Amino acid sequence: MATCLLCASTGAFRPRGEKDGYGIEECPSCGLVQLVPTPTADVLRALYEGDSYFEGGAATGYSEYEDQEQEYLATFREDVRRIREFVPSGRILEVGCGYGYFLQCALDAGFDAYGIDLSPAAVKWAATRHPGRVFCGLLEEVPEIQDQKYDVIFGSHLIEHLTEPSEFLRVAGRLLRPGGLVVMVTPNIKSLLARASGSRWVSFKIPEHVSYYDPATITTLLNRGGYTVRAVDSAYQYYALPFVSRRVRELLHPVSRIVPPVERLRFLRNRKIRVTSGSMRVLAAYNGE
């Protein structure tokens, strides 16, 4: 029997699909879409702590993560610009910092930025560039951050990985200054791309993505955690044109031949374009003391 990760309802969920041995099902009470059964914490942590997570391929983890540094920097600069509209300066903690690309953008914008990640390999890589600012472990585990207060806690493609999202928001609230922001980028199950892609949606990454939110369910989660949603935006990412072309062909298979190989043209080969992956950016203020 499934238990909803958002509202804790139990019973028969509505099937939305199946992939890699997991059901993709919708809670009839609150509308959250999640994996059934819920992957165990040990299964998930083993994924993130593995050496191949950041260069492992499209099925799990990230493909070409190091090679796409410039694209990630361009993407995270947009996140930082949006954050500065609400919090012009201060201390930021990124949860799931990877190689520290967001940290670099936040530091460049004048923020006092720190990061944590479960991947020892990623933390080692990021700490080389940002010594004293990157730590390994969960939000509630890392001793260096427990007595600190942050103006912003940022998590890009994080909340969909969590089997206890309410507990994460509780701990985040303890580390935030009064009125501080939690900012999350996460797949939107009701986005046009998600609906058009069906079972081929790029964000159906099993089993690491355990839940799939939309603007209504993410707002419910945040409100129950003591947060007030300030904005929900469409989130975009920058990619090199050849990468996008390959992904479009994968999505359109077996009729992918209708997509011309425009990336073979020399003047387009290194072109970076801004595209949507069907994700949303959510900014919410903590109401607690």
C-alpha distance (Angstrom), angle and dihedral (degrees) to the residues before:
residue distance angle dihedral
M1 . . .
A2 3.79 . .
T3 3.80 124.5 .
C4 3.80 118.5 -154.1
L5 3.80 113.4 -118.2
L6 3.80 90.2 -146.7
C7 3.81 109.1 39.1
A8 3.84 100.6 13.1
S9 3.81 92.2 -125.9
T10 3.78 115.4 155.8
G11 3.75 133.0 -156.3
A12 3.77 137.9 60.0
F13 3.79 113.5 -4.8
R14 3.81 125.0 -160.4
P15 3.83 111.5 -100.0
R16 3.81 114.0 -122.7
G17 3.79 97.9 171.1
E18 3.78 143.9 -56.3
K19 3.78 133.0 -110.8
D20 3.80 136.2 170.2
G21 3.79 93.9 -9.1
Y22 3.82 96.4 -48.5
G23 3.77 129.6 103.7
I24 3.81 117.9 -130.0
E25 3.79 101.2 -144.7
E26 3.81 139.8 169.7
C27 3.80 125.3 -131.6
P28 3.83 107.5 -124.5
S29 3.81 91.1 -150.4
C30 3.82 102.7 54.2
G31 3.81 105.9 4.7
L32 3.81 98.8 -117.9
V33 3.80 113.2 151.1
Q34 3.80 114.5 -143.8
L35 3.78 144.8 154.6
V36 3.80 119.1 -85.2
P37 2.95 117.1 -123.8
T38 3.81 98.4 29.9
P39 3.82 110.1 -122.2
T40 3.79 113.5 -114.5
A41 3.79 122.4 -107.8
D42 3.81 89.7 -115.8
V43 3.82 92.4 55.0
L44 3.79 92.0 50.1
R45 3.77 97.3 43.4
A46 3.81 90.8 50.6
L47 3.83 88.1 57.3
Y48 3.79 95.1 52.5
E49 3.79 96.2 41.9
G50 3.82 93.2 51.1
D51 3.79 117.5 106.6
S52 3.81 92.9 -124.8
Y53 3.83 99.7 55.0
F54 3.80 94.9 99.8
E55 3.79 95.5 41.4
G56 3.79 100.9 25.4
G57 3.79 104.8 108.7
A58 3.78 139.5 -104.2
A59 3.82 99.1 -58.1
T60 3.81 95.9 66.5
G61 3.76 130.9 1.5
Y62 3.78 121.0 -2.7
S63 3.77 132.6 -41.3
E64 3.80 120.3 -144.6
Y65 3.82 91.0 -1.2
E66 3.79 96.8 155.2
D67 3.80 93.2 40.1
Q68 3.82 90.3 53.5
E69 3.80 95.6 55.6
Q70 3.81 94.3 122.1
E71 3.79 91.7 49.3
Y72 3.81 91.8 50.5
L73 3.80 91.2 47.8
A74 3.80 90.2 53.4
T75 3.81 90.3 49.0
F76 3.80 95.1 48.3
R77 3.80 92.6 47.4
E78 3.80 86.3 65.4
D79 3.81 90.5 52.1
V80 3.80 90.9 49.5
R81 3.80 92.0 48.6
R82 3.80 90.0 52.4
I83 3.81 92.6 47.3
R84 3.82 91.0 51.3
E85 3.81 89.3 59.7
F86 3.82 86.9 67.1
V87 3.82 102.6 24.8
P88 3.82 112.1 25.5
S89 3.81 94.8 -172.3
G90 3.79 142.6 -7.9
R91 3.77 141.6 89.0
I92 3.81 121.7 -29.7
L93 3.80 129.7 -168.8
E94 3.78 118.1 -163.1
V95 3.80 116.4 -157.0
G96 3.80 110.8 -154.1
C97 3.79 94.8 19.3
G98 3.81 98.0 171.1
Y99 3.79 109.9 -174.2
G100 3.80 92.7 -9.5
Y101 3.79 100.0 -102.5
F102 3.81 93.9 140.1
L103 3.81 89.8 45.1
Q104 3.79 89.4 56.5
C105 3.80 91.5 52.4
A106 3.82 92.4 46.5
L107 3.81 92.4 48.3
D108 3.80 90.7 48.0
A109 3.83 88.2 53.8
G110 3.80 91.5 53.6
F111 3.81 100.6 -100.1
D112 3.80 122.4 138.3
A113 3.81 94.2 -122.8
Y114 3.82 132.9 -170.9
G115 3.79 134.1 171.6
I116 3.78 144.4 -160.9
D117 3.79 131.8 -164.4
L118 3.81 138.8 171.6
S119 3.80 93.3 -132.6
P120 3.83 111.3 91.7
A121 3.81 89.7 -163.3
A122 3.81 92.5 53.4
V123 3.80 92.9 45.4
K124 3.80 90.8 50.9
W125 3.80 90.3 50.2
A126 3.83 94.1 47.3
A127 3.81 94.9 42.1
T128 3.79 90.0 57.2
R129 3.80 88.4 63.1
H130 3.80 97.2 33.9
P131 3.82 107.8 31.5
G132 3.79 115.2 -164.9
R133 3.79 92.6 13.6
V134 3.82 104.7 80.1
F135 3.82 127.5 66.3
C136 3.79 136.8 178.2
G137 3.80 122.4 -121.7
L138 3.79 146.5 47.8
L139 3.81 123.4 -47.6
E140 3.79 92.1 -102.7
E141 3.81 94.2 42.7
V142 3.79 107.9 52.7
P143 3.82 107.5 95.9
E144 3.81 94.8 -160.7
I145 3.82 92.9 67.1
Q146 3.81 103.4 38.4
D147 3.81 96.8 90.4
Q148 3.81 95.4 40.1
K149 3.80 130.8 97.3
Y150 3.78 122.1 -143.4
D151 3.78 133.2 -161.5
V152 3.82 92.0 -152.0
I153 3.79 134.6 21.2
F154 3.79 110.3 -163.8
G155 3.80 128.6 -166.3
S156 3.78 121.9 175.6
H157 3.81 111.8 -163.5
L158 3.78 91.3 -12.2
I159 3.81 112.5 112.3
E160 3.83 93.0 61.6
H161 3.82 88.5 61.4
L162 3.81 95.4 55.9
T163 3.79 124.0 98.6
E164 3.83 90.3 -169.3
P165 3.82 104.4 39.5
S166 3.81 94.2 159.5
E167 3.81 91.0 56.2
F168 3.79 90.1 50.0
L169 3.81 90.7 53.7
R170 3.81 90.7 47.6
V171 3.81 91.8 54.4
A172 3.80 91.1 43.2
G173 3.80 89.8 53.7
R174 3.80 90.5 54.0
L175 3.81 89.7 55.6
L176 3.82 96.2 45.0
R177 3.77 126.2 90.2
P178 3.84 113.8 -119.8
G179 3.78 106.6 -72.6
G180 3.80 92.0 12.4
L181 3.78 120.3 152.2
V182 3.75 132.2 -114.2
V183 3.81 109.0 -159.2
M184 3.79 121.1 -167.7
V185 3.78 135.0 178.7
T186 3.80 112.3 -160.2
P187 3.82 140.0 155.8
N188 3.81 114.1 -84.8
I189 3.81 109.3 -139.6
K190 3.82 89.4 -161.0
S191 3.80 95.9 51.1
L192 3.78 118.7 122.2
L193 3.81 90.7 -114.6
A194 3.81 92.4 51.8
R195 3.78 92.1 50.2
A196 3.81 93.8 44.4
S197 3.82 93.7 46.5
G198 3.80 97.1 48.8
S199 3.80 112.0 179.8
R200 3.83 90.0 -5.3
W201 3.81 93.8 64.6
V202 3.79 108.2 137.5
S203 3.82 91.4 -131.7
F204 3.80 93.7 62.6
K205 3.81 90.8 99.1
I206 3.77 106.8 158.3
P207 3.02 130.6 -123.2
E208 3.83 98.1 -4.1
H209 3.81 94.8 63.6
V210 3.77 100.8 63.1
S211 3.82 97.7 169.4
Y212 3.80 139.0 28.2
Y213 3.79 119.6 -151.2
D214 3.78 134.3 -166.3
P215 3.82 127.6 -164.1
A216 3.81 92.4 -85.6
T217 3.81 98.1 47.9
I218 3.82 94.5 43.0
T219 3.81 89.0 50.5
T220 3.81 90.4 50.9
L221 3.80 90.9 50.3
L222 3.80 92.5 50.1
N223 3.80 95.4 43.9
R224 3.79 91.3 51.9
G225 3.79 88.9 50.6
G226 3.80 93.5 55.6
Y227 3.82 98.6 -97.0
T228 3.80 132.0 126.1
V229 3.80 115.3 -143.5
R230 3.79 110.2 -127.2
A231 3.81 98.9 179.6
V232 3.80 143.5 -5.4
D233 3.82 114.0 -158.6
S234 3.76 135.5 177.1
A235 3.81 107.1 -104.8
Y236 3.78 122.4 -138.7
Q237 3.78 133.8 -166.6
Y238 3.78 134.1 -156.1
Y239 3.80 119.1 -128.1
A240 3.77 136.9 168.8
L241 3.80 111.3 -101.1
P242 3.86 95.5 -116.3
F243 3.83 90.2 55.5
V244 3.80 92.1 50.9
S245 3.79 91.6 46.2
R246 3.81 91.5 53.9
R247 3.80 92.0 48.9
V248 3.81 92.3 49.4
R249 3.80 90.0 52.0
E250 3.80 90.2 50.4
L251 3.79 89.6 51.0
L252 3.81 93.8 48.3
H253 3.79 97.1 42.8
P254 3.05 125.8 165.3
V255 3.82 91.1 27.7
S256 3.81 93.2 42.5
R257 3.80 91.9 122.4
I258 3.80 88.5 81.6
V259 3.82 88.1 72.5
P260 3.81 107.5 84.5
P261 3.83 116.0 -135.1
V262 3.80 93.1 -114.2
E263 3.81 91.4 157.3
R264 3.79 89.1 71.7
L265 3.79 89.7 71.3
R266 3.79 106.4 100.3
F267 3.81 96.2 -133.1
L268 3.84 91.1 52.1
R269 3.80 98.9 41.5
N270 3.80 95.0 91.9
R271 3.79 97.0 31.5
K272 3.81 115.4 130.3
I273 3.77 117.8 -150.1
R274 3.80 134.1 -168.5
V275 3.80 112.3 -123.6
T276 3.78 139.4 164.2
S277 3.79 122.8 -116.0
G278 3.79 91.1 -169.6
S279 3.80 93.7 -94.7
M280 3.80 133.8 135.8
R281 3.80 134.1 -147.2
V282 3.81 115.0 -137.7
L283 3.81 124.1 -166.1
A284 3.80 117.5 -169.1
A285 3.82 133.2 172.3
Y286 3.79 120.9 -135.8
N287 3.79 113.1 -122.0
G288 3.79 97.7 -163.3
E289 3.78 130.0 99.0
